[in-house]
Amino acid sequence: MGEPHERADGRIGALARFLPVGDTAFAVEFGARIAPNINAHVHRAAAVLAEAAPAGLVETVPTFRSLLVHYDPTLTSAAALQDIVGALDLGEATHGALARIWRIPVLYGGEAGPDLDDVAGVTGLSPEEVVVRHAGEVYRVYVQGFLPGFAYMGDLVPELDLPRLSTPRVRVPPGSVAIAQRMTGIYPVASPGGWRLLGNTPVRLFDPSHSPPTLFAPGDGVRFVPVDADTHADVCRQVADSAYLPDCEVPA
Amino acid sequence: MSARLHVTQPGPQMTVQDRGRIGFQAFGVPVCGALDMVALRLANALVGNAPDAAALECRLAGPAFTVEGGPARLALAGASATIEVTTEGDTQRFPAWRAVDVPAGARVRIGALGGSGCAVLAVAGGIDVPLVLGSRATDLKGGFGGLEGRPVAPGDVLPLGPAPAAGPPLELPRPPALAPEGPLRVVLGPQADAFTEDGLATFLGTPYRVSREADRMGMRLEGAPLAFRESADIVSDGIAGGSIQVPGSGLPIVLLADHQTIGGYAKIATLISADLPAAGRLLPGAELRFAAVSVAEAEEARRRLETEIGRLLASLTPVREGARIDEAALFGENLISGVVSAFESE
């Protein structure tokens, strides 16, 4: 009561729906699509909820289009917590402006990017044209997940929109720069994986001895910078000596 | 130097676990922690540890190790097993669900687990590996926590924290039932609407079997495939412990402690937290059924479980010395006659 009418639209309850995820979590779903404005709502909701810190809140997991709220059912209930979450106001409309833009050196092709030639073949581009397109965009960090520090970044140009490999690799090396559908990502640790590998970066994206443990934050931008093998090897050495931090700019 | 365990033979896939790594899922860091949280709490309480102390999670069978640098008090909870303690050629046998005081230099060997696929071995003072992001739990996929993110290997030396003040060794007079009493309870959603009416009816109406593809991340089930309205794929969203995701094969996967933080397959339901420990105990080949409950019923079931755990913790009593000798003798006979589980007669 007494709130200006236009601010009522900023309440999470008016923007999202709640979905049941057992008795220790629920999803706050802002939409069904991958879109910067929906994703910005998710991250804003995570921040607002963290600030409100209602009793029984354990942690939240922002995803592309929903926020998973983990709670302790011995301290609260889904119904009580949803009342609190629904009433929280996201405040000023966020349009998803990028917070900062990282420049990540990548050695494309060869052993570092074993799928580059295949991607070129399937898309009808030359390997050089694939690199130009992949390195020509600033990508948004939508979400981190799947692996510790694995950032889902988009959107990839439609020409490079390919499905995942039908047979995933048993082991993708750490630092592999990969694409799948309209997303690109970097494998932070060795893992099985079905994304197509274009190149490799020495940059360390996840370090459990740091807090926060990841280099990127949601809402960051990432630009890939093609480098030659010598530069890649040089950056590898600097990373090993903990003497490397990639360039980062804050947009005006 | 304080006491430590020198491992000669770890159990299969034995890992250091605690209550899990809370607060970092937004960075893609899974929770991990013990599969059977009830066993973790009881094992820690039996040796006088705080509930968040790190312990050893055993799968199928326990380890063999030597206690070095001082005495150790240990307890196994979550399964039945025989704990053999050999001191200067003399071997004594003890059951699970009680604290056992082991002198420095003694060899300990824990046999096959009965009644569950996993158990927790707690040692007074806790397994003192470094905290990583607030937890000592092993993250096998991320390769950190516990012993550099890997299972315990032969030759590992596990440091113990300072042991809490030792009173008489405790026992749990009436261990909890390990097998689920009925169907595993689930809350439908968040993507139950991705499935046809028939698919939902199949999920709740037919039995499933735990396949061989079962580990700390999850259990792939065998049984009737579930029909989708359109497809198994969704825009990736968050996963909770107990989430039941269904990939294109239509066969459900119950996600457990090491589950990834987000995933792109439709999730038909979520196992309720009160039944999650029971799911963690299941072995390949086990048959299970699902029954749907409401969120409020699931929360009430969890509160009842907490009350039950409180009752179990309050029931811990000093080991009756006379009974211990009888028990040890009984176990000796059971071993000779091939009986592994201490509870098969109950």
Interface residues (C-beta under 8 A of the other chain):
Chain A: L19 P20 V21 G22 D23 T24 A25 F26 A27 E29 A32 R33 I34 A46 V58 E59 T60 V61 P62 T63 F64 R65 S66 L67 L68 H70 P73 T74 S77 A78 A79 V143 Q144 G145 F146 L147 P148 G149 F150 Y152 V189 A190 S191 F206 P208 S209 S211 P212 P213 T214 P218
Chain B: I22 G23 F24 Q25 A26 F27 G28 V29 P30 V132 L133 D139 K141 G142 G143 F144 G145 V186 V187 L188 G189 P190 Q191 V235 S236 D237 G238 I239 A240 G241 G242 S243 Q260 T261 I262 G263 K267 T270 L271 I272 S273 A274 V295 A296 A298 E299 A301 R302 R303 E306
